[in-house]
Amino acid sequence: MRRLLFRIIHDIALMMDRQLRERAPQPRAGVLDSQTIKAPAACERGYDANKKITGRKRHIAVDTDGRLLMLNLTAVSISDSAGAQKVLDALKQRWH
C-alpha cells in the first residue's frame, strides 16, 4: 500500500513538474543506464566476473530532463540487457 501511494505521489509530481516546464505531462523519451554497486550484505546479490565485484546492479530510467522514471535493483550477475528489458516492460505499463 505504501509503495503504491509513493508511486502515485511521484507520478503526479513528475507530471506537474513537466507541465511547469511546458512539456507534455507524460514522458515520450528517456535514457536508460545501469550501475554496479558493492553490496556484500544484500539479500539478493551476485558476482560480476568482469568487474570483480560482489553486489547489486541498479537499472535506472530517466526522462530527457533527468527526472526519475523507473528504478530496478537486481543481482549483479544479471546482464545489462535483461535488467534493461525489465525496466522497459515496467515503463510501458506505467507510461502508456
Backbone as a ProteinNet text record, in pm:
[ID]
protein_1_A
[PRIMARY]
MRRLLFRIIHDIALMMDRQLRERAPQPRAGVLDSQTIKAPAACERGYDANKKITGRKRHIAVDTDGRLLMLNLTAVSISDSAGAQKVLDALKQRWH
[TERTIARY]
82.3	0	86.9	191.4	279	353.6	393.7	465.1	375	249.5	154.5	131.4	118.1	98.2	219.5	339.7	460.5	464.7	427.4	426.7	331.4	213.2	112.9	164.3	219.1	272.2	386	475.6	588.4	539.9	445	398.3	327.2	246.7	176.8	277.7	376	478.8	558.6	590.8	664.8	584.5	456.6	373.3	355.6	338.9	325.7	453.9	568.2	695.3	715	677.7	689.7	599.8	478.6	387.1	437.4	499.4	556.7	667.2	735.2	842.3	789.9	655.1	586.6	620.8	621	643.3	512.9	502	386.4	388.8	272.8	270.4	335.2	318.6	377.5	502.9	609.8	734.4	720.6	787.4	785.6	921.8	1025.1	1160.7	1235.7	1339.2	1415.2	1552.5	1625.3	1760	1765.4	1829.4	1838.7	1985.2	2022.6	2161.3	2164.3	2278.5	2294.1	2423.5	2427.6	2545.8	2563.6	2685	2718.1	2766	2709.5	2746.4	2784.4	2878.4	2917.2	2808.6	2767.6	2665.6	2689.1	2793.2	2826.3	2722	2640.3	2542	2400.4	2381.5	2248.2	2193.9	2061.8	1998.1	2015.1	1984.9	1996.5	2118.3	2219.5	2341.2	2402.2	2502.6	2570.5	2714.1	2783.3	2923.8	2943.6	3002.1	3035.5	3182.6	3209.9	3347.9	3429.1	3364.7	3437.1	3487.9	3402.1	3440.1	3494.1	3483.7	3528.7	3462.8	3329.2	3250.3	3138.8	3119.3	3003.2	2904.4	2784.3	2688.3	2562.4	2514.6	2388.5	2408.6	2307.1	2310.9	2184.4	2202.2	2089.7	2063.9	1940.6	1897.4	1803.9	1840.1	1766	1722.6	1596.9	1545	1505	1547.2	1510.2	1455.1	1375.3	1329.5	1442.9	1419.9	1527.5	1573.6	1497.4	1538.4	1600.7	1611.5	1676.5	1584.1	1454.5	1360	1350.8	1353.6	1348.6	1215.3	1220.6	1100.8	1086.4	1198	1190.9	1326.9	1324	1444.9	1422.8	1522.3	1513.3	1646.6	1643.4	1763.1	1765.3	1880.8	1896.2	2030.2	2048.9	2180.9	2276.2	2401.8	2499.2	2524.4	2490.7	2511.7	2410.5	2302.9	2203.9	2267.3	2249.5	2308.5	2239.1	2309.6	2251.6	2127.6	2131.1	2016.4	1893.9	1913	1799.8	1741.3	1826.9	1778.8	1710	1765.4	1704.9	1568.5	1554.7	1426.4	1318.6	1352.8	1256.5	1211	1307	1273.9	1185.5	1217.9	1137.6	996.2	982.7	849.5	767.3	829.9	759.4	723.1	811.3	782.1	663.5	655.1	542.3	410.2	408.5	285.5	249.9	351.2	327.5	300.2	376.4	359.2	321.9	196.5	147.7	210
-119.4	0	126.1	125.9	243.2	263.7	153.9	163.5	222.1	180.5	233.5	382.6	422.8	563.7	646.4	596	666.2	681	574.5	579.3	686.2	692.4	790.8	932.7	957	1089.7	1125	1029.9	1053.4	1088.2	1011.1	1032.5	1166.7	1203.8	1332.9	1447.6	1437.3	1541.7	1551.8	1438.1	1437.4	1505.5	1471.5	1532	1681.4	1723	1865.8	1941.1	1884.6	1948.4	1959.5	1856.2	1860.9	1969.6	1982.8	2085.2	2225.5	2243.4	2374.1	2413.4	2317.3	2342.3	2340.5	2343	2343.7	2221.4	2106.3	1977.8	1897.9	1794.4	1704.8	1637.7	1615.4	1556.4	1417.9	1337.2	1203.4	1201.8	1140.9	1137.6	1053.6	1097	1023.9	964.8	1011.4	962.3	958.8	879.4	869.4	809.3	797.4	742.8	630	519.5	402.7	369.1	345.2	312	217.6	153	65	98	61.8	85.1	-33.3	-82	-191.1	-130.9	-179.8	-127.9	-243.6	-218.2	-319.2	-328.1	-448.9	-471	-607.5	-621.5	-752.9	-808	-721.5	-768.4	-776.1	-750.6	-752.7	-894.6	-907.6	-1040.1	-1100.2	-1021.5	-1069.3	-1002.4	-1079.5	-1025.4	-1129.9	-1091.8	-1183	-1139.8	-1205.2	-1173.9	-1138.5	-1022.9	-979.4	-1011.2	-1110.3	-1153.7	-1048.1	-969.9	-866.6	-756.3	-712.2	-603.2	-653.3	-783.9	-846.6	-782.6	-771.4	-709.6	-803.9	-817.5	-887.4	-780.8	-786.6	-684.2	-685.9	-565.9	-547.5	-455.5	-450.7	-364	-278.5	-148.7	-56.1	-29.1	-46.5	-10.1	108.6	222.7	346.4	404.8	449.7	519.2	660	758.9	898.4	957.6	1064.8	1132.1	1218.9	1287.8	1363.5	1483.2	1521.4	1629.6	1576.8	1444.5	1384.5	1347.3	1352.5	1312.6	1159.9	1105.8	960.9	904.4	804.5	736.1	597.8	523.7	386.6	345.5	262.6	210.1	61.9	-20.4	-163.3	-211.8	-281.4	-339.9	-488.6	-538.1	-680.4	-727.4	-856.8	-911.4	-868.2	-849.2	-800.2	-902.7	-1026.2	-1129.6	-1121.7	-1045	-1025.6	-937.6	-973.2	-895	-759.1	-663.7	-530.6	-536.6	-619.5	-627.2	-687.4	-787.6	-847.2	-749.6	-678.7	-579	-463.3	-420.8	-311.5	-351.6	-476.8	-522.6	-518.1	-554.2	-545.1	-401.6	-308.5	-167.4	-118.6	-154.7	-112.3	-168.8	-294.5	-354.2	-280.7	-247.4	-174.8	-33.9	28.8	163.6	162.2	60.4	50.6	39.5	-32.4	-47.4	81.5	151.8	269.5	395.5	415.6	533.5	485.3	484.6	428.4	502.7
0	0	0	83	90.3	-40.5	-104.2	-231.5	-339.9	-342	-439.5	-415.5	-290.6	-258.1	-301.4	-275.6	-316.7	-468.9	-541	-687.8	-739.4	-679.6	-722.3	-697.7	-579.2	-547.1	-642.8	-666.3	-756.7	-897.3	-949.8	-1086.1	-1100.6	-1001.9	-1007.6	-1001.2	-912	-901.8	-1031.5	-1091.7	-1217.6	-1328.1	-1339	-1443.4	-1420.8	-1295.1	-1265.4	-1300.2	-1266.7	-1298	-1447.8	-1520.8	-1666.2	-1724.5	-1672	-1722.2	-1689.9	-1573.2	-1538.8	-1636.1	-1692	-1788.7	-1932.8	-1944.8	-2074.8	-2158.7	-2093.4	-2158.9	-2151.2	-2231.1	-2222.2	-2085	-2022.8	-1888.3	-1880.8	-1984.5	-1983.4	-2070.2	-2021.8	-2099.3	-2225.5	-2330.6	-2457.9	-2491.7	-2422.6	-2448.3	-2316.1	-2312.5	-2189.5	-2212.7	-2104.6	-2106.3	-2004	-2039.4	-1953.1	-1932.1	-1806.2	-1776.6	-1656.8	-1636.7	-1521.1	-1450.2	-1323.4	-1241.6	-1148.6	-1139.1	-1048.2	-916.5	-806.1	-674.7	-582.9	-494.5	-396.6	-290.3	-259.3	-157.4	-94.4	-14	40.5	137.6	196.3	294.5	238.6	109.2	49.8	43.1	51.8	44	-95	-197.4	-335.5	-398.4	-425.3	-485.2	-575.8	-646.7	-737.9	-754.4	-846.8	-870.1	-1016.2	-1041	-1176	-1200	-1283.7	-1307.9	-1381.8	-1468	-1542	-1449.7	-1358.7	-1267.8	-1134.9	-1113.4	-988.6	-866.6	-875.7	-768.9	-728.4	-598.5	-544.3	-500.2	-551.6	-512.3	-594.2	-624.1	-694.4	-813.6	-896.7	-1013.1	-1013.3	-1036.8	-1047.7	-1194.8	-1237.2	-1371.9	-1353.9	-1412.4	-1388.6	-1522.3	-1528	-1645.1	-1602.3	-1680.3	-1655.9	-1784.9	-1772	-1893.2	-1945.8	-2055.1	-2119.4	-2037.4	-1936.1	-1845.6	-1716.8	-1703.3	-1587.2	-1472.9	-1493	-1387.5	-1381.3	-1261.8	-1243.1	-1290.4	-1377.2	-1424.6	-1362.8	-1353.2	-1305.5	-1250.7	-1147.8	-1086.4	-1060.1	-1092.6	-1068.6	-1012.7	-901	-841.2	-870.2	-916	-943.9	-889.6	-892.5	-860.7	-971.5	-937.5	-1034.6	-1146	-1122.8	-1223.7	-1339	-1322.5	-1429	-1536.8	-1662.5	-1771.3	-1783.3	-1841.5	-1860.7	-1949	-2051.9	-2142.7	-2074.7	-1990.1	-1918.8	-1817.6	-1745.6	-1649.8	-1718.4	-1831.6	-1907.6	-1962	-2004.6	-2057.3	-1949.9	-1825.5	-1715.1	-1694	-1698.7	-1680.6	-1795	-1917.7	-2032.3	-2026.6	-1986.5	-1973.1	-1867.9	-1755.4	-1648.9	-1694.6	-1770.9	-1822.1	-1917.5	-2001.3	-2095	-2021.1	-1910.4	-1832.2	-1758.7	-1711.1	-1626.5	-1709	-1816.5	-1902	-2040.5	-2071.1	-2198.3	-2311.2
[MASK]
++++++++++++++++++++++++++++++++++++++++++++++++++++++++++++++++++++++++++++++++++++++++++++++++

